[in-house]
Amino acid sequence: MRKILTMELLTDKRVKSFRPILEAEASKLMNLIGSEPAGGVVNLSRLLVSVGNAMTSRTAFGKIRGLEGSFLPVIHRIRIIDEHVSRRRNRETEHLDKAVATGGEEEEDLVDVLLACTDNHLEVKAVILGGDTSPVTVEWAMSELMKNPEKMNKVQREVREMFDKRGKVVDDACFNELHYLKSVVKETFRLHPPVPLSIPREGRETVVINGCQIPAKTRIIVNSWAIGRNSSHWTQPDQFIPERFLNSSIDYKGNDFQLIPFGAGRRMCPGMNYGIFVVYLLLANLLYHFDWKLPNQIKPQDLDMSEDSGGTVPRKNNLYLNSIPYHAP
Ligand code: HEM
């Protein structure tokens, strides 16, 4: 299953085939925020969770809606979902039928159904991790940028210059050229890896690391949150400084062990390409289309940054922001 996910489902090419769906959902979100009266307060955390679920459900169940590129047909081929559904002829399957009948509009229900049917299979993990992690990253990036207005100005300038010059809405063709945006994303992953503790793993052999013997079968959990804030790897580790990545080759792809938001090695996240695309897409859109202000005269330095707990770690308290639409000159 893992091989199918990485080889077939979530390759760069496959993620590109999801683009129209993902872009459509991002643009729906921008319209929704834009429909607020100018300066209206939006619960950005809530909106990001909904768009994340909608994106994952629509890419997972796209074929049902007649869209190409869904990864569910592959999952169907190996019959895992089918097995679960037929094993459990109960309330959850009724939900599934209803959602299918309505063309998959009840997207959150589909995720609920998968959750209810799961024995912790990889495809269900994929939907769960896929739905949450990118929105959580964007939520933290926006929080850090609100706390650091000069970084916000800098990244908005870059994003707007790029897309105004192109004279079109935000698309992925030039994400690679948005160097500061990239650094903002890396810095967000460093301070707020959405999955701070890896999935527990067991070593197959006894190994010695830095003189410490780890017997075979020991359960290992890697704490990427602690690594990201370790002062032996990072200067001013608690400060949000995207500039540290501008002239650095450090990336999040599992080769630089001081920055491993997706894990590393053979068990690293198979959804990285998909996840990172969604982060850029949402963040670039939010930064391009709106100016953002903290409501109720909250000062940037007073913005609450408490973390929740759980497998994926979002903000403890929702991020409420005033949105002011940006009109290109
Ligand atoms: C910003 C986005 C994401 C981040 C930061 C992230 C991070 C992670 C991390 C840290 C792990 C554990 C790796 C380990 O234990 O060594 C993981 C596992 C996994 N992720 Fe992601 N993930 C993201 C997006 C996604 C997406 C979009 C999908 C699928 C659509 C996905 C599917 C999975 C699956 C199936 C696993 C389990 C792999 C296994 O057990 O072998 N992830 N992810």
Residues whose N, C-alpha, C, O or C-beta is under 5 A from the ligand:
A	BS01	HEM	L122 K125 A126 L129 G130 T133 S134 T137 P194 V195 S198 I199 P261 F262 G263 A264 R267 M268 C269 P270 G271 M272 Y274 G275
